[in-house]
Amino acid sequence: MKELVCLSVFIILSALFAAIMIVAGFVCQYKKKTPMKETTYECGVTPIEDARIRFDIRYFNYAIMFLIFDVETIFLYPFAVFENALGLFAIIEAFIFISLLLLGLIFGIKKKVLRWL
């Protein structure tokens, strides 16, 4: 029972802190907008054109695939380090995890995400 009280107090205080930070952001922001504040800052140089340019979706696809397999290595590191101590069940879980990621890679290949041109 004591743990539930501590957990509920922690959740309430966390939500209260988040709400206070959001309110503080609205209170401390600049209210008056000027054209100078609306321009893009480029190291003191007057902007030539709009900073919002369109990127090709292929760059985004490569970034997502990189992040998926980068995070995969982070999650597989503990399995590699503590292989003997984890036992057979953890090794089976690691193989299931790898197979799911391989299915994702096969899906990406079939959807031609990894084709550059």
C-alpha positions in Angstrom: 0.0 0.0 0.0 2.9 2.3 0.9 4.4 1.8 -2.6 1.1 2.8 -4.3 0.9 6.0 -2.3 4.5 6.9 -3.2 3.8 6.1 -6.9 0.7 8.2 -6.9 2.5 11.1 -5.3 5.3 10.8 -7.8 2.8 10.8 -10.7 0.9 13.8 -9.4 4.1 15.8 -8.8 5.4 14.9 -12.2 2.2 16.1 -13.9 2.2 19.2 -11.8 5.8 20.0 -12.7 5.1 19.5 -16.4 2.0 21.7 -16.2 4.0 24.4 -14.4 6.7 24.3 -17.1 4.2 24.7 -19.9 2.6 27.7 -18.1 6.0 29.2 -17.5 6.8 28.9 -21.2 3.6 30.8 -22.1 4.2 33.4 -19.5 7.9 34.1 -20.4 7.4 34.2 -24.2 7.7 37.3 -26.3 4.2 38.7 -26.9 5.1 41.3 -29.6 6.0 39.8 -33.0 8.0 41.9 -35.4 9.2 41.2 -38.9 12.8 41.0 -37.6 11.9 38.4 -35.1 10.1 36.4 -37.8 13.1 36.1 -40.1 15.5 33.2 -40.2 18.8 33.8 -38.4 21.8 33.1 -40.6 24.8 34.2 -38.6 24.1 37.9 -39.1 23.8 37.6 -42.8 20.6 38.8 -44.4 18.6 35.7 -45.6 18.5 35.3 -49.3 15.6 32.9 -49.6 13.2 30.9 -47.4 15.0 28.4 -45.0 12.2 25.8 -45.4 13.2 23.7 -48.4 11.7 20.4 -49.4 13.8 17.3 -49.0 13.3 14.2 -51.0 11.5 11.5 -49.1 14.3 9.0 -49.8 16.6 10.8 -47.3 13.9 10.4 -44.7 13.6 6.7 -45.5 17.3 6.1 -45.2 17.3 8.0 -41.9 14.5 5.8 -40.5 16.2 2.6 -41.6 19.4 3.7 -40.0 17.7 4.5 -36.7 15.9 1.2 -36.7 19.1 -0.8 -37.1 21.1 1.6 -34.8 18.6 1.1 -32.0 18.7 -2.7 -32.7 22.4 -2.8 -31.8 21.8 -0.9 -28.6 19.1 -3.4 -27.5 21.2 -6.4 -28.5 24.3 -5.3 -26.6 23.1 -6.6 -23.2 22.3 -10.0 -24.7 25.8 -10.2 -26.1 27.4 -9.1 -22.8 25.4 -11.3 -20.4 24.8 -14.3 -22.7 25.9 -16.9 -20.2 23.9 -15.4 -17.3 20.6 -14.9 -19.1 19.9 -18.4 -20.1 18.1 -20.0 -23.0 14.9 -18.0 -22.7 16.7 -14.7 -23.2 18.6 -16.0 -26.2 15.4 -17.2 -27.8 14.0 -13.7 -27.2 17.0 -12.1 -28.8 16.5 -14.3 -31.9 12.8 -13.4 -32.1 13.9 -9.7 -31.9 16.4 -10.2 -34.7 13.9 -12.0 -36.8 11.4 -9.2 -36.4 14.0 -6.7 -37.5 14.9 -8.9 -40.5 11.2 -9.0 -41.4 11.3 -5.2 -41.3 14.3 -5.1 -43.5 12.7 -7.5 -46.0 9.6 -5.3 -46.0 11.8 -2.2 -46.7 13.5 -4.0 -49.6 10.2 -5.1 -51.1 8.9 -1.5 -50.8 12.1 -0.3 -52.5 13.0 1.9 -49.6 16.7 1.2 -50.0 16.9 2.0 -53.7 18.6 5.3 -54.3 17.3 6.0 -57.8 
